[in-house]
């Protein structure tokens, strides 16, 4: 008799439910969310077990630990799960729902990506956060300079911030904040470059991913994002499925005689859509091949903004076909592709973050005398 188990993951614990189908009853249990508890749970499983768990937090690490010890383990799509069941969402209800859906073979599954794809996705997401920190820091600099009627359109790096500070009559507080912002910008720029080099090294190891550089407007980071999110191209049967996965599919509204398409669903990954839109803007400005011509034709009828989205959709479909066939883009400009490959080689030659020495200041941590409370507070008064 097959045992069906649903697991509801939380930060500190896991709530599980075993659905005993022939008796029509639930058996609930709870364990800590750590590797020792996973090992104990794995001993409870067997070849007669089928396990379902919703994707969140450290789900993929849990999958690696448990999947060898059961007949089948399915990772459920959290967006699709919202359409099932009642409005109740408790640990018991969610775990039981997963177990019962597993018994009915109705769990909306996601693709279990290999370790190398998980790593490059995490690196891309971390780089995206570093860029957001940079933008936030630059906006703080601009806010300070606006108080002195100083144009701040070129505050792009630490050197420009310090140069402005030297030419303005700033009060002590604003001068201190500008120096701090300059240090932050320099540090963030260094760390972003190191992460980008780490991404480039992983991209260079996969010839099928490097082939994406033959697409106009697609650089190293865009190619890495395309490869990381498409993953195994054979899991998509049609180009519509690829567009839907990226969130470029228009939802259909139909009731009686009313039928219309809405805006794009935006159901896919936000970072992937962001890099695709940026690549589409480059193609729209500089490409004179089929992709650029397609954009110019569409922009006459539907406007430039919608045409950019349509072009981004076309880019992800082209990338999928390249990964599927292993052949470069048919209208490839060889000279531009070579320049991208040279840039890729240069990035891979940068020092690896793994081999970089951690500075003594980082190892020591913050100065205890500057912490609030006790003598640190007296030092600030």
Buried (B, 14 or more C-beta within 10 A) or exposed (E): EBBBBBBBBEEEBBBBBBBBBEEEEBBBBBBEBEEEBBEEBBEBBEEEBBBBBBBEEBBBEBBBBBBEBBBEBBBBBEEEBEEBBEEEEEBBBBBBBBBBBBBEEEBBEBEBBEEEBBBBBEBBBBBBEBEEBBEEBBEBBBEBBEEEEBEBEEBEBBEBBBBBBEEBEBEEEBBEBBBEBBBBBBBBBEBBBBBBBBBBBBBBEBEEBBBBBBBBBBBBBBBBBBBBBBBEBEEBEEBEEBBBBBBBBBEEEEEEEEEEEEEBBEBBBEBBBBBBBBBBBBBBEEBEBBBBEBBBEBBEEEEEEBBBBBBBBBBBBBBBBBBBEEEBBEBBBEEBBEEBBEBBEEBBEBEEEEEEEEEEEEEEEEEEEEEEEEEEEEEEE
